[in-house]
Amino acid sequence: MARRWGGRNRGRDTVVVDTAAAAAAAAVEVRSSTPLREGPRRGGSRRRGPGWLFRRPDRAGGRSSGIWGTKDSFRPGGSVLKKKEESVASANIQAFGGPGAYGNPFPSFAGPPGLGGGQQDGPTPDLAGPGAPEVISVDGSIVMVLKPNDLAKKKRKFKQDGANKLQVIATFDHCLTAFHAKDGKTPCLKTTDALEQNQHVMLPEAAKKVRFLRSDFKRRMDEGGKTMTPDERVAALEDNLRKVYSVVAMEGGVHMNSIGPAIESQLDGIPLREGVDDMTAALAWRAIPLTIFCAGYGNVAMEVLRRGSPKITGPGGVFTPHLRLVANFFRPDDTMTIIGMYDTVPLIHEAKKSGATLLEFLRGVRQENAFSARSNVLLLGAELSDIGLGNGLPGVEERITVGFLKLDGHVLDKLPRYAQAYDVVILGDGDMSYANEILHEVVG
């Protein structure tokens, strides 16, 4: 076991393993008995503003010093900003109350070496070969990197290219949200569950029809799905989803103004991962595009983000301009009663989350001119199929992929495949600390 060098990597332990399967076993053992010695948490409480990632405390654990500025420089809501960074996204930030509304989450910072830090001064380290697989404990999250040298090369390119060539693509359910509710036991609700299972929002008869349509489709797929071609399965899925959404919209009696309070009462059941708010604030500050795919109801995802990640919105709850939410949205009438789904955009489901779908969606909402090609993608997913989230986007040259893997009875079978597919695998309900460190390193 090798201890990472101090600074931002303080509290990290690394285990070098021979195979991905051995790493999976170690990860499960970590979850149950914590053989990896977990270092001290950074700064006490885990609920911190975006500045906590980018402030280096002195050895006594007090105020920051030197090139990192003062502690107040990075306080959420602070106003000590650098002019050269102020110009990067001034239009974006001014639309939401000016720079003082958020503070600067990305000061210039050459952090410590290692997986989570900046490049060490001196000769460039030897990155020949993929490197030995590592399992790392980061703020209580278990992180696996199968090919650390390959990841370091990608981060170096991202850093050289800068923030203007970076975009972030993520999936909503079980990626930005956790696998479990806040009690740590109950499965986290999906956006479809949060609406269709809420008796205070949808009429009982409509809810009953929706449950039948979903259960009947599952039964039919279990019985005959294996004999169908992929295109036939997708067509059957889309046909069933249109029926479900038609019942919800036309017969559910759902009012647009009832969705927000309904989600407010269920936030413990559909929590965002810790660190999502920090990430969205940092991306907004640097005007880095964030595309979120949701295979359920976009209106529900919006309410979860507004309440769980308030830094993603400006005055009046309007989302920051850098955000694109690709999902299925309700169409209301003049009284704000839902009467249908917007049909000018593609139907979004698990089999249709890709860059090509994003472009089709933007054309449907007449915002195709808002898209600008960026060559580097930080991709966050929770399924093996999420690796394709960026497929079809023009100009993409490199990707850093981070996958969240559910800890269940199949984890030992899944993890080797996840480790091969993703550059980084975060186990269970781990937070966004590691993804935020990657962002900080490559654009800081």
Sequence and secondary structure as in RCSB ss.txt:
>XXXX:A:sequence
MARRWGGRNRGRDTVVVDTAAAAAAAAVEVRSSTPLREGPRRGGSRRRGPGWLFRRPDRAGGRSSGIWGTKDSFR
PGGSVLKKKEESVASANIQAFGGPGAYGNPFPSFAGPPGLGGGQQDGPTPDLAGPGAPEVISVDGSIVMVLKPND
LAKKKRKFKQDGANKLQVIATFDHCLTAFHAKDGKTPCLKTTDALEQNQHVMLPEAAKKVRFLRSDFKRRMDEGG
KTMTPDERVAALEDNLRKVYSVVAMEGGVHMNSIGPAIESQLDGIPLREGVDDMTAALAWRAIPLTIFCAGYGNV
AMEVLRRGSPKITGPGGVFTPHLRLVANFFRPDDTMTIIGMYDTVPLIHEAKKSGATLLEFLRGVRQENAFSARS
NVLLLGAELSDIGLGNGLPGVEERITVGFLKLDGHVLDKLPRYAQAYDVVILGDGDMSYANEILHEVVG
>XXXX:A:secstr
 EE  SGGGTT EEEE SSHHHHHHHHHHHHHH  S     TTS S   GGGGG  B TTS  B GGG  GGGGS
TT     HHHHTTSHHHHHTTT GGGT  S       SSTTS   SSS     SS   EEEEETTEEEEES HHH
HHHHHHHHHHH GGGEEEEEEIIIIIB SB TTSSSB   HHHHHHT TTTS HHHHHHHHHHHHHHHHHHHHHG
GGS HHHHHHHHHHHHHHHHHHHHHHS  BHHHHHHHHHTTGGGS B TTHHHHHHHHHHTT  EEEEEEEEHHH
HHHHHHHH GGGB GGG B TTEEEEEE EEE TTSBEEEE  SS    TT  SHHHHHHHHHHTT GGG    S
EEEEEESSGGGGGGGTT TT  EEEEEEEE  STTHHHHHHHHHHH SEEEETT  SHHHHHHHHHHH 
